[in-house]
């Protein structure tokens, strides 16, 4: 079985909250999971591009007054189905290693 890209699944999960830009996703990661997991823009934007190509998200251009145009991503029904499929799969057990003082 190919290794899952957990960043892809996490981004789909964040997009269930609301449509977001790459910046918004990075901020959501920093605000919620940064104690144990973080991602760079260099990881987020290529995955957003791939999710768009796969039809799991749509991209729209939001023009703001006096500011930059923002690319906003919205999860599609296919993206929601993909996320539900992934969430229903059994999890892999992690090996926990503990140092033993002698």
C-alpha positions as CSV (number, residue, x, y, z in Angstrom):
1,X,0.0,0.0,0.0
2,X,1.5,3.4,-0.9
3,X,2.3,5.8,1.9
4,X,-0.4,8.3,2.7
5,X,0.3,12.0,2.4
6,X,-1.1,13.2,5.7
7,X,-0.6,16.8,4.7
8,X,-3.1,16.3,1.8
9,X,-5.6,14.8,4.2
10,X,-5.0,17.5,6.8
11,X,-5.6,20.3,4.2
12,X,-8.8,18.6,3.1
13,X,-9.8,18.6,6.8
14,X,-9.0,22.3,7.3
15,X,-11.0,23.1,4.2
16,X,-14.1,21.5,5.8
17,X,-14.1,24.5,8.2
18,X,-14.4,27.1,5.4
19,X,-12.8,28.1,2.1
20,X,-9.2,29.2,2.8
21,X,-6.2,30.5,1.0
22,X,-2.8,28.8,1.4
23,X,-1.9,31.6,3.9
24,X,-5.1,30.8,5.9
25,X,-4.3,27.1,5.9
26,X,-0.8,27.8,7.2
27,X,-2.2,30.1,9.9
28,X,-4.8,27.4,10.9
29,X,-2.0,24.8,11.2
30,X,0.1,27.2,13.4
31,X,-3.0,28.0,15.6
32,X,-4.1,24.4,16.1
33,X,-1.4,21.7,15.5
34,X,1.9,23.5,15.7
35,X,2.8,21.9,19.0
36,X,3.2,18.5,17.2
37,X,3.0,19.2,13.5
38,X,3.7,22.0,11.1
39,X,4.0,22.6,7.4
40,X,5.8,25.1,5.2
41,X,4.3,27.1,2.3
42,X,6.6,25.0,0.1
43,X,4.6,21.9,1.1
44,X,1.1,23.5,1.2
45,X,0.9,25.2,-2.2
46,X,2.0,22.2,-4.3
47,X,-0.5,20.0,-2.5
48,X,-3.3,22.6,-3.1
49,X,-2.3,22.5,-6.8
50,X,-2.5,18.7,-6.8
51,X,-5.8,18.7,-5.0
52,X,-7.2,21.1,-7.5
53,X,-6.0,18.9,-10.4
54,X,-7.6,15.9,-8.8
55,X,-10.9,17.7,-8.4
56,X,-10.9,17.4,-4.6
57,X,-10.9,21.2,-4.2
58,X,-11.8,24.2,-6.4
59,X,-9.8,27.4,-6.6
60,X,-11.2,30.8,-7.0
61,X,-9.7,34.3,-7.2
62,X,-10.8,36.7,-4.6
63,X,-10.1,40.3,-5.4
64,X,-9.7,42.6,-2.4
65,X,-9.9,46.3,-2.3
66,X,-6.5,47.8,-2.2
67,X,-4.9,44.5,-1.5
68,X,-3.6,41.4,-3.3
69,X,-5.7,39.0,-5.1
70,X,-6.1,35.8,-3.0
71,X,-6.5,32.3,-4.3
72,X,-9.2,30.7,-2.1
73,X,-9.7,26.9,-2.1
74,X,-13.0,25.2,-1.4
75,X,-13.4,21.4,-0.8
76,X,-15.6,19.7,-3.3
77,X,-18.0,16.8,-2.7
78,X,-15.3,14.5,-4.1
79,X,-12.9,16.0,-1.6
80,X,-15.3,15.4,1.3
81,X,-15.8,11.8,0.1
82,X,-12.0,11.3,-0.1
83,X,-11.6,12.7,3.5
84,X,-14.4,10.4,4.8
85,X,-12.8,7.4,3.1
86,X,-9.4,8.2,4.7
87,X,-11.0,8.8,8.1
88,X,-12.8,5.4,8.0
89,X,-9.6,3.5,7.3
90,X,-7.9,1.7,10.3
91,X,-5.0,3.6,11.8
92,X,-1.5,2.2,11.8
93,X,0.0,1.5,15.2
94,X,3.0,3.5,16.1
95,X,6.0,2.0,17.7
96,X,6.7,3.8,21.0
97,X,10.3,3.7,22.1
98,X,11.3,4.5,25.7
99,X,14.7,5.0,27.0
100,X,15.3,2.9,30.1
101,X,17.8,4.2,32.7
102,X,20.1,1.6,34.0
